[in-house]
Amino acid sequence: MLSPKRTKFRKMQRGRLKGKASRNICLNQGDFGLQALEPVWLSSQQIEAARRTISRQLKRSGKVWVNIFPDKPVTARVEESRMGSGKGSVEYWVAPIKPGMILFEIGGIAKEFAIDALKMASYKLPIKCKILIKNLI
C-alpha cells in the first residue's frame, strides 16, 4: 500500500474537505481521466484497488498515472480504552479528495478500452466519478 517514507509530524488533525479542488483539475499526462465529483478521504487500499483494476483491464498496454497520494495519517484508539490517555496510533493513510480533482489518467490506448477500464475503477471507489476525454485535434 502507498504511504509516505517519512513525515515531519507523526499525527495530523482531521481538517475539513470544504470547497472545490484548485489544483490537479486538468488532464496533464494522459488522454483520459477519472475525475472525482464528491469530497472524500480515499484510503491507500482503495487507491491501490482502483489502480490494479485499471492495469488489469488494459492488459499491460497503454500507461497509467496515479495523480493522488495518501499523505494524511488517520489515527484510531485501541478498542475498549477509557477516555483520555491521548491520541491513538496511526492506523492507515488517506488522500483528501475534493470535487473536481483528477484521480487517474490513462494514455496510449483506444477510447473504448480506456473508458471501460476507468468505469471499472470507479466501481472500486466510494464516490461518484466522471470520465474525462481530452479533446484531440
N, C-alpha and C positions, 0 to 999 in steps of 0.2 A: 504494500500500500504506500501511497505517497505521504511523505511527512518531511518537514524541514530537517536539515542536518544539525543545525544549531540555531537558537534564537537568543535575543538579548535578554528576554524575560521568560520564565517558565510558564507562568499562568497569565491569562488575559481576562478582562471584563467582557461581559456579553455584548454591549453596544446595541445599536439599532440598525435595522435594514430599512432606512427611510429614503424615499426618492428613487429616481431612475439612475441607471448607470451613465457615467460621463466618459469613461474610457472603455476600450475593448468593445466598441459598438459597431465596427465596420469589419468587413471581410478583408483581412490583410494578406494571408498566405494562400489560402485555397479558393476554389471556385464555388463551394457550397458550405453552408454553415448551419449550426443549430443554435438558435437564439432563445434565451430564457424570457418568459413573459410574466413571471411571478418572482417575488423575493423569497429566498430560502437559504439555509445552510446546507451545502452539499458535502457529504462526508467523503473521505478518501475511498471508502468501499464503493459508494455509488458512482464516483467518477471512474474508478477502475472497471466496474461492471459495464458502464456505457462504452468505455474505450475498447474493451475486449470484444463487445458486441459489434462495434464498427469494424474492427480489424478482421473479425471472422467473416463478416458479410462481404468485405472487399476481397477476401481470399488473397492477401499479400500483394494486391495490385493497388496502385494509387498511393497517396500519402495522407497521413492523419496528423493534425496538430491539435494538441490539448491546450487551450488558452487559459485554463484556470489551474490554480494550485492551492491545496489545503494548507494554509499557514496560520490558522487560528486554532488554538488548543481549546478543547471542551473538557471541563473537569466534572467529576462525579464523586459524591461522598460514598463511603462504604455503607452497605445495607445495614439497617438497624443500628445506626450510630446516633448518639444523642445530639441535641442542638449544641451549637458552639464548636469548639475544638478545630476551628479554622476551615479553610477551603480544601476541597478534595484534591486528589491527584489527577493528572491528565489522563483521560480515557481514550480519546480519539481526536483527530484533526478534521477541520471543516474549511470549506472555501465559502465566504459570504458572497452570495449572488444577488445582484439587483436586476430588476426588469430591464431588458434591452441588451444584456451582456451576451457576447458570443462565447459559447462553451467549447464547441469543437468545430474544426474546419477540415474539409476534405478537398483534395485536388488530384488531377491526373487520372480521372476516371469518368465513365459515361454518366449522363444525367440520371438515368433510371436506376442504376446501381447505387449512386450516391444518395439519392432521395430515399431509396429503400433502406440503406444502412442507417441513415440518420433517423428515420422513422422508428426502426427497431431500437436504436439507442435511446430515443425519447421515452420509450416504454419503460426503460430501466430507471428513469429519473422521476422524482416525486412532484414535478411541476409541469405546467403547460409549456410547450416549446413550439417554436416556429422554425421552419426550414427556409433558409435564405439562399438565393441563387444570384451569383454575380452576373451583372449584365455584360456579356461578352460581345464585343463589337466586331 
